[in-house]
Amino acid sequence: MTEHPQVPSDPATRVIRDLCRWLGEDQPVWLCTVLQTWGSSPRPPGSLLAVNARGEWSGSVSGGCLEEDLIRRVVEIEQPNALPQIIDDGIGEEDQQRYRLPCGGRMSLLIEPLSPANDLGHFSALLGALEERRPITRRVDSESGERTFLGSLVPGLIEASEGSVRHTLGPQCRMLLIGAGEVSRYVARIARMNDFAVSLCEPREAFLKGWDEPDVPLHQCLPDDLIESRFNDRYCAILALGHDPRIDDMGLIAALRTPAFYVGAMGSQRTAATRRSRLHELGVSEDRLGRLHAPIGFHIGSKSPPEIAVAILAQVLAERYRLLRRSPRS
């Protein structure tokens, strides 16, 4: 079997992994977190930027327009043993001239000075949860500097009140496309724009000749083992787009055994009915079949591959929103 490429890490996990590596090298680190934005701001609340004492950085809080100034400020001005602080970073006329910015936005940032002796354990535990794809909420007391973990809230939620900040970091939603083709191409592009980590499973050599999406990891294998090992949690969406029952059915049987938040299959109403009957004969229960979105996507009268991709992503995004809204709260 072809070796599976690694599923890319989400941006928050990459930042925390770099931060832990620097702390492990006995370097002080500053962690900047976007708390709130106003106006036109290129990075949403919860975005992370880590900077070490050498000026090396990981992540982004502004898409590049304020990073250079912010890195200089935290390295030159902040002290490693200082308390966390909340600052407002505005993009006014002077900043627009300096950085040639058109956006005119403003953001509130939490800046945490971190030391290897005091903070490596906290962030190692945070990294462990993220690599296990478990949402985890951290609380930062801006008056004492104390950092603790709480029961997980809604992934992506960030709240600042009464001298503390609560930030829930959770796994990036993954999307597995089964079958290469024009619809898969447009689904992959739109899904990546909406913060999915997208992968393609395609064992058929002939269908790979026209696939040219270098940012989408390719798994040239059958889908069942791949799903069971890599796409098997509630933060996954699995889409059968191959138009080949030999491939699609194998993937759907495996997908419906997982808690994936979305499982869908492309085809007409007649194809969907035939597929359900076939899957039932293969041992898939009615309860599991009830989770299958087939025909896939919202009915909007779509005909072309880009239109079909829009209909599919609209439904997947609606289900992702429901997933995140019903996540456990403390």
Secondary structure, 3 states (H helix, E strand, C coil): CCCCCCCCCCHHHHHHHHHHHHHHCCCCEEEEEEEEEECCCCCCCCCEEEEECCCCEEECCCCCCCHHHHHHHHHHCCCCCCCCEEEEEECCHHHHHHHCCCCCCEEEEEEEEECHHHHHHHHHHHHHHHHCCCCEEEEEECCCCCEEEECCCCCCCEEEECCEEEEEECCCCEEEEECCCHHHHHHHHHHHHCCCEEEEECCCHHHHCCCCCCCCCEECCCHHHHHHHHCCCCCEEEEECCCCHHHHHHHHHHHCCCCCCEEEECCCHHHHHHHHHHHHHCCCCHHHHCCEECCCCCCCCCCCHHHHHHHHHHHHHHHHHHHHHCCCCC
